Amino acid sequence: MTVMNKEAIDSLKNIITNEGQDLHTMTYDSPVLLVFLRQFGCVFCQQALKDLVEIRENITAKGVKLCFVHMASKEEGDEYFKKFGLDGVPHISDPQCIHYAQFGLVKAKFSQLFGLQVWLKTFETALKEKNNIFARQIGDGFQMPGVFFLKNGLIEDQYVHDRASDRPDYNNLIDCCLT
């Protein structure tokens, strides 16, 4: 299923990674799993990174390139990804959330961040995954995340979080687009 988000597709040439490559060109070199993260202090951002570390080999084996969009500086991004074992993965610094908006990712409503389900998941995740619930917030705490599968200059599929605590099935998203 190709997602027709003209603004996002038109922006691909102007979104440059820390490695100096634009997203449009990257999508022709190989499919790209573009992961827009929540702020770096969020337990669900930490969870997403741990999930992606676990399946990174699988992603690479399928010929898909992983790329992150975050709200910190390039240097903070380099440091943060290294801490999670994701150094060398291309990333895009977007502190003003311009690219988030271009891809249709919105600021959260109260219930998306502070609803009962989210609070329960916050503590469950912090305890089970040993994520730091008191980590320093780096970025807009109200910005919602999302995941996009890009191929040949198009958005083939997407997962837009309904709540901050949502946990995408990255493998399913990739597999659906590669078959």
Steps between C-alpha positions, in 0.01 A plus 500: 500500500661826393427792732429821314638774722613753240667731753708216644596363158593848373715559809719189457759684287541767768537268799871437550649236732799546728698329221406771249265289285146604417216258573375501143830362369522251789164348405632417154816342641292271726167505681511711817327445832468859620431513875384829650579477872343659804724718714817323617401491870180306429482135613322416174781654295742282694275199440485569124878517478539175693242334272686618192837384634348152543384482137772711338667195342167387358434846357844513338471143367186604314690782330320772695685800640401631841489878552384708798348845536541659843465837673853529641814646344708285265763459772243397763356257247843347432554454875154362567504246217847385601371440856236265357737319262365677193805705409549519127126513431411813302290753685338837447494777758165683501475709819223720357298190396467626142542153349266350759230741377579432132433131566174580677623425852315722745533626855334265748167551664496461877364143490769388253769579758330484836210257460474205738623251236807714434583537870471125555722431198750763620558323830485152347757598238724675750504196730507222240740662253701685769444825311586819684173668590691805628722555195554859392245613244661599171236620257132587501322272748171546314628391157354168386719244320447295187666253264508519120617247244651687204591350165587662166400847615160392636346418836401136465347464846489668838424452865380813678475463877161556660654508850857564611507143636417330169755241390522451122575165342799614294553159338139485382525850355811402305368160389174648372691737274760258371263233372 
